[in-house]
Amino acid sequence: MFRPRPDARPATIEVLVDGTPVLVPAGASAAAAVLLAGLPAIRETPVSGSPRLPLCMMGVCFDCLAEIDGVANRQACMVPVAPGMRIARQHGARAARP
């Protein structure tokens, strides 16, 4: 469904998406890396467990919430990739801190 445009810059940054190395163009978002990785979902809703993938890609829908570099509930579409970034699936609701 998602393919790089033919005139896109070559992949230059390696990130880990659920432990799998993925090459993404410089300046791409973590959500774009998730889509390039081909995951079936990046998170599950806290109530029903429904799978979700990035949708709006502009910070409105919150369907792209993921754990990025160990921090949960990050909007992946709003975070630019960085070399070595770790993007992981988010399961359910984030635990409250005491």
KANOR-V706277 format. One line per field, one symbol per residue. ss: DSSP state (A for helix, B for strand, O for the rest). phi: phi as a letter, one per 30 degrees, with the letter a starting at -180 (. if undefined). burial: # if it has 24 or more other ideal C-beta (glycine too) atoms within 12 Angstrom, else .. Layout:
ss->???
phi->???
burial->???
This chain:
ss->OOOOOOOOOOOOBBBBBOOBBBBBOOOOBAAAAAAAAOOOOOBBOOOOOOBBOOOOOOOOOOOOBBBBOOBBBBBAAAOBOOOOOBBBOBOOOOOOOO
phi->.cbdddcddddbccbcchicdbcbdejdcddddddddiddacabdddciddbbebdibiccidcebcbhicdicdddccddbeieccbdccidddddd
burial->............######...###...##########.#.###........###..#....#######...########.#...######........
